[in-house]
Amino acid sequence: MISRIVCAALAAGVFLILPGRAASQAPPVAVSQTERIARNLADNILGEGSVKSVREIDQGRGLAMVWESATYRAHHSPTQTRELLQAEVELALGAIFQILRQIERIQFQILQGKRQLASGEASRTQPLRMQFARELGG
C-alpha cells in the first residue's frame, strides 16, 4: 500500500519527505517526465544503470546525456570500438527520438569509468556528429 502511495506521489511530481532524513542531505532534485522517459529508454537499450545523467536543455527541446559504454572492451580494435559506440548512439538515441517527439537534439558523452570515449550530438535534422578519444582515432 505504501509503495502505491509513493509511486502515485512521484508520478504526480510531489516530493515526499521521509522521517529520519538527515538535515545535511541535499533536497531531492526534480526529474522531469521527459528526463525520466529518456533515461528509461536508453537504459533499456544500453543496460540498466548505464545512464549516468540526463537533463533537459534548450527549453525542453533538447537533452544532454552521459552514459557508461555498454559495448567497450579493451581487446577490441579502435575501428571495432568506434563502430560499436556509434551503434550504441544510434540505438539509444533513436529510441528517444521515436518516443519523445518534442526532442530535437541530444548532446551526449560516452564514458568508460572516468575516461571519455566519445561525445557528440544527434539531431532530427542534421547527420550524427561524433568525436572519439585520441586512442580510438579521434
Buried (B, 14 or more C-beta within 10 A) or exposed (E): EEEEEEEEEBEEEEEEEEEEEEEEEEEEEEBEEBBEBBBBBBBEBBBEEBBEEBBBEEEBEBBBBBBBBBBBEEEBEBEEBBEBBBEBBEBBBEBBBEEBEEBBBBBBBBBBEEEBBBBBBBBEEEEEEBEBBEEBEB
